[in-house]
Amino acid sequence: MKPKLRLPDMADSGRRAFRLSILPDAPLRAKVNGELVQVDNLSATGMAFTTEALFTLQYYPARLKFRTGKQIHQINCTLRLVRKSGTLWCADFSELPAREQRLLSEFITWYQAEQIRHRNKNS
């Protein structure tokens, strides 16, 4: 008999993509409206970040700079702020081109593999 798999319910997550938790030492830096923010989690469709900055509009320019292996990528995009809880902001990428979405997916896959390697090395 095959084991039963239960996938997490995506309906209540607000985002229709896998969210990867980002550690503070990750090779990822993000700026929202020119302010450096700490990324809490990232998906190919959006991100959650922490900042003390006060945002009053719905859309803001953002820049993500990240590394996969030895390659450094930079994405300039627009964030649509969805909700706020304390200093944590949740946002979707607004009209992110397919190429940039693919780069984010590659980073997520690469970073997840790096986290697994690090865990296995320390076990």
N, C-alpha and C positions, 0 to 999 in steps of 0.2 A: 504494500500500500504506500502510495506517495505521501510524504508529509504535507500537511496543509500549511500554506503560506498566507499570512495576513499582511497586506500592504497598508501603510498608514492612510487614514482618510484625508485626502487632499482638500476636501470641501471646506474644512474649517481652518485651513492654513492661510487663506487669503492669497496665496501664490500657487500657481499650477505647475511648479517645478521643484525639484529637490533643493532643499536649503542646506548649505554646508556651513557649519560653525567655523568662524575664523578666529584663530588664536592671535594675541597681540604681536607675536614675532613672525607672523606670516609675511611672505614677500608680496604684500598688497598694501598700497596706500591710496586713500581716497580723499578728495576735496569736494565739498558741496558749497556752491556759491563762494568759492575761494577759501573756505574754512576747512582745515584739516579735521577729519572725523575718524572715529574708531569704528571699523566695520565689525558688526556682531555676527551677521550671517549673510550669505550671498547665494543667489541662484542666477540662472540665465535670464530671468525675467525681472529681478528686483533685488533689493538689499535692505537690511536693517542696520542702522548705525547709531552711535552715541555721540552726542555733542552738547555743549552748554549753549551753543548759538540758538537764537530765537528766529524761527522761520515763520513768516506770516502769509506767504503766497503758496499756491499749490504746486507750481513748477519752478525748478531751479537747475542751473547748469551744474554738471558734475564732471569730474575727471578721475578715472581709475587708472592706476599704474601698477602693473603686476609682472611677475616673472614666472615663466614655466621653463624649468631646466636652466639653460643659459640665455634664453630669449626674453627680452623685456618688451612688453606691450603697453600701449597707452590708449585709453578709450575716452573720448569726449562725448558726453551724452546729456540728456535731460532727464531729471528725476521728477516723478509725480508723487508728491507726499500723500500717503494714504491715511496714516494715523500716527499718534504720538502717545507715549506712555512715559512720563517723567522726562528723562533725557534721551530716551530711545525713540527714534523715528523709523517708521517703516515706509518704504518707497518702491514704486515700480519704475522700470526703465520705460520711458516714453518713446515709442517709435524707434527702437534700437535696430539698426540694420542687421541683416542675417550674418554678415561677416563678424561683427562685434559680438553678437550673441554666441557664435561658434567659438570665438576666442575665450569668452567667459566660461563656456562649457568645458573647453580644454583646460583652463586654469583649475576649475572645480575638480575635474577628474585627476589632474596632476597633483594638486594639493592634497586631495583625499588619499591618493597612493602614498604620498610623502608622509602623511600622518600615520598610516598603517605601518610603513617601514620603520618609522621612529618608534612606534609602540612595540613592534616585534623585536627591534634591536635592544630595547630596554627591558624586555621580559626575561 
